[in-house]
Amino acid sequence: MFPRIRIVLIETSHPGNIGAAARAMKNMGLTALYLVNPLQFPHEKAVWRSASAVDVVENATVVATLDEALTDCQLIVGTSARDRRIPWPMLEPKSCGELAVAEHAQGHEVAIIFGREDRGLKNEELQRCHYHVNIPTGQAYSSLNLAMAVQVLSYEILQAKLAKDAAPQQSAPNAGVAGQDESWDMDFAQSQAVELMMEHLEQTLIEVDFHDPENPRQLMTRLRRMFNRIRMDKMEVNILRGFLTAVNRKGRN
Ligand code: SAH
């Protein structure tokens, strides 16, 4: 039902959680599971816990890096049990479901990423995301079991799809935001193109002595947050790459 919405689990320790996440996904119509460096996989516990979602486990794409898991992705959402130092654009679980469904319907590739059982997602992983989602909890304990968190967000995706099918004339939650509806003339940039641009930008900022990697402060994080907030289209990335190349050429002459 949602071939272009992938669930990405990073460095999962317990194979049982992978199986339980697969089951949570299939119950809600999701099938694309990506595993970044799972500690134990394949594993019989993953199969047991998946019950009748063993196909989702068996078809999981196992990769070594988050970059590989995000190949072709145009909307990236990260999940987190706590607030981070630099605030990031946030979505409620319900609006996350609506946005994922709306973009999936437009043909975009969507990724929702989940962290390690003990330490969650690293800052650099969260900084790859356009939005962060926090599942509201009781104050005393905010960290859900990994598969339970997958369940909540998968549930919201299916609910959004059912609501959209029941009232198809309603506009998408992001309609009217530049670049976020069907009327935009360019496709959103894909993850790998944005990463190459960020590398090129960082190199150029160093070259022109604006950025000191020995004393980075939060420069690259802030620039990354800005570009993620804009959600550049393919043409905008190409223009920036061209501009950076021109700056490099000038600097080297
Ligand atoms: N101690 C870790 C918790 C990890 S729980 C931390 O503080 O980040 C494992 C994963 O489940 C998290 O990385 C996240 O992907 C998901 N998760 C758990 N609780 C969540 C919540 N309240 N909201 C959103 N995601 C949550």
Residues whose N, C-alpha, C, O or C-beta is under 5 A from the ligand:
A	BS01	SAH	T79 S80 A81 R82 I113 F114 G115 R116 E117 D118 R119 G120 L121 V133 N134 I135 S142 S143 L144 N145 L146 A149
